């Protein structure tokens, strides 16, 4: 059967001008944010948002629910921290090393996991994540339960001294912003359209000649989030590769709203702020987060962003765009 060229795939609609204005406002707020809030707290939210966005993209476009994103996130954190601490390489090279490891894990895991669908795919990704978790516990350079500590913040491109908190925040903002831009461009490309066709009807996509398995091998952007996290907090631990991290990312997506570009961002702000500002309540934080999750599921079936777009008539155009930018 002859395959159909990518030119035959219709281009995704472009974002309306109103959305572009909101995007500019958002960028302005992010640039001004470290002057009114603690920069490292904002960095934590940015990393969590990108991790959740990678989960959201996989669910929304590939139709795959993964419980293994923590292995990409945590493995990139360990490798980036190791390269920065022991080899003393430039920060950009350290981040690239972490992202490269995460992409390699994604390729190997995806090659094996795509042979199954639904809950079977999810369980395979969880199994691989547990393998990486136990490797992180045993490998000497990870330091087991103590974690990889005292990771220095290297210079980026030999010029940017990231020991300065503000400088590091803006470097992180550029890196995380690049990750979101990459998701947006992928969604609005023929590749993104084929992914959506596979999600909606895999059998039909095969009948049209698309190589379904090839398009499912999508390297996770979670590695970039993990790399920036370890440089921000100088620490990589077993928590980063634990299944709880994958569950937290999925929870952020559900609270913020699946199939939307802003959903992971809003969800990260809500859940991350609760964890930060309610830290004094100790174990009650998890109970409060659980109650919030139940309320969102019961009252906001589309998530906070999805429900907001659904209820406000003037946001109707943004709603359609948000679905395309998932």
C-alpha positions, 0 to 999 in steps of 0.5 A: 500500500502506498503511503500518503505524503505529508503534504496531503495532511491539512495544516492545523489552524493558526492561533487567532490574534487575541490568543497571540496578545494573551501570549505576549501578556503571559510572557511579560508576566513571566519576565516580571514574576521574579521581582515579586515572587521567589525565583526558585519557587517559580523555577520549580513551577516551570519545571513541573509545568513542562513535565506535565505538558509532556504528559498532556501532549502524549495523552492528548495527541498520541492517545497514550497514558504513560506512568513512566515519565518520571524515568525520563525526568529523573534520569536526566536530572542524575546525568545532568548533575553528574556531568556538571559536578564531576566533569565541569562541562558547560551548563548547556552541554550538561543539559544536552547530556541529560536530555539525550539520555531521556530521549534514548530511554524514550526511544527504547521504552517506546519501541517495546511499549508501542506493541501494546495499547491502553492499560497494557501500554501504561503498565509497561511504561510503569515497569520500565520506570521501576527498572530505572528506579532500582538502577538509580538506587544501585548505581554508584554515581547516584549515591543511592538513597542519599541522592546526588548532592551539591551539584554546582550551577555551571555557566551557560555558553561560557557567559551566563553566570547562573550562580545569580538566582535571577540569571538562572531563572531567566535561563530556565525560563528560556529553556522551558519556553523552548520546550513549550514552543516545541510542543506548539510547533509539533502540534501545528505540523503534519506530524501532529496531525498524523498523531491525532489521526492515530489517536482517533482511529489507528486502524484507519491511519494504518489503512491510509498508509501511515507508519503508526509505530514510527509516529508513536516513538516520541521522545519526552520533553520531561528530560529537559524539565529534570535537567533544569530542576537539578541545576536549580536545587543542586540535588537529584534524588530517588523521588525524581525517578519514583512513580509518584512523580509521574502520578503528580504530573498526571494530577497536574494535567487533570486539575489544569485541564487536558487537551489545553496548552495552559492546562499544565501551567495552571495545574502546576501553579495550583498544585505547586502553590499548595505544596509550597504554602501549606508545607506547615501542615505536614502530611495534611498537604496530601489530604488537601490536595486529594480533596482539591482533586476530587472537587475538580473532577466532580465540578470541573470535568474539563479541568480549570482551564477547559471549564473556563474556556467552556463557560465564557462565550468570549473565550470560544475561539481560544477554546478551539485553539487550546485544543489544537495546542494540547 
